[in-house]
Amino acid sequence: MFIATLEGIFRYYDLPENYEPYVQFKATIDKYELKPNTELAILKITGTDSFHVLFFDKYESISEIQRELKDADAKINHTTLKILGGHL
């Protein structure tokens, strides 16, 4: 199992360019409409060159995020878990 660590929390309009392809890919898969003020988190999947994108308004609880990551064979580290919990 991989560990997911927080790279950053952004509004879509402030998103660094290097994360844009990951955000677009996730939005397409989820059929999610991105808006400039969409708040999102970028998680780095350690041991890979991959990132996981979370759109905060899609989740009611941290357990939903944990289930999504478990399906991707990843687990959130403790510090990231606390920070994400504070944003929900």
Summary of the structure (lengths in Angstrom):
residues: 88
radius of gyration: 12.0
end to end distance: 24.6
largest distance: 33.4
contacts: 242
relative contact order: 0.26
helix: 45%
strand: 28%
